[in-house]
Structures are given as structure tokens and as C-alpha cells.
Amino acid sequence: MVALVAAVLAVSLWTMRRADRSGLRALRAAQARLAQDTATSLDGYLTSLDRDTRLLATLATSTRRLSTDSVTQDAAILDAFQALATVVPHYRTIGLFHPRRAPLVAVDPTEDRSQVAPALVAASARLADEATREARAVRAGPITLAGGRSFYFYASPAGDAAVVVTS
């Protein structure tokens, strides 16, 4: 009787260990798929962000070459930035930062303009300085503001200025 109980217990333990190993393999496979899917999604997002930022930098640089006055150029650039900040749901601010001019910043209409937007502009200005100084695209984040919201910043040089997109 004792031998029978011991045999049943041994088989039960063996079955549980096998199921445990099988469950661990399934969990590892699911985690690997999730990591791959997340990396693919993030790559697509960053590629899109890079493309948009470079496009905006080209737009700003091209607009600055026009024979119109700087006020008209600023209005055209800001209108383009505002359109994109309004249409693309995850773009919170888009700004053109020049060392000797006031920044041109478009803010998503749904964003908190009294507390969040000024903090985003300040962080964007620091990154714009780096992109302009190094003459290359740079990114930062996540930067967490009061209230626990986190943001990513992507800056691309635009001549002697830089365009920064906050997401």
C-alpha cells in the first residue's frame, strides 16, 4: 500500500514538473513574441518620428530661404507645425528653436498650456541646443513631468536652428 502511494506521488510530481517546464517554455515564447512585437512597433514609431522631424526641419529651412519677410516666414512655419500638432494624436508640441530668436512652438490643442506646455518647451529648448551644436538628430526621454506624465523628445537640426517634436 505504501509502495502504491509512493508510486502515485512520484508520478504526480513528475507530471507536475513536466507541466511546469512546459508552462515555462510557453511563457518564455510568449514573452519573446511580445518583446519582438514591441520592438517592431517602437521601431516603426521612431522611424515615423524621425521622418516627420526631418521633414519639418526641411520645411523650416526652405521657408527661411524665401524672399518674404521673417514675420511671414514665421507664420508659415508655425501654421505647418500647428497643423501637424493638431492632426497627429501623439505629438504634444512641435517647435523651431533658433539661438537668436524666440522659439516658434505649436502646442496640441488638447494639451495643458498653463503647466505642461511650458515644461515641454523648456525641455525642447535644451535638446534643440544639443542638436544644433552637434549638427545631428538627437532624442531624449522619457522625461516625466509633475503629474506623472512621460514624454519623448526628438530634435533635428534645421540650418542654424533645430526642430523638436515632443511625443
Secondary structure, DSSP 8 states (H G I E B T S, - for coil): -HHHHHHHHHHHHHHHHHHHHHHHHHHHHHHHHHHHHHHHHHHHHHHHHHHHHHHHHHHHHHHHTSSS-HHHHHHHHHHHHHHHHHHSTT--EEEEE-TTS--EEEE-TTS-TTTHHHHHHHHHHHHHHHHHHHTS-EEEEEEE-TTS-EEEEEEEEETTEEEEEE-
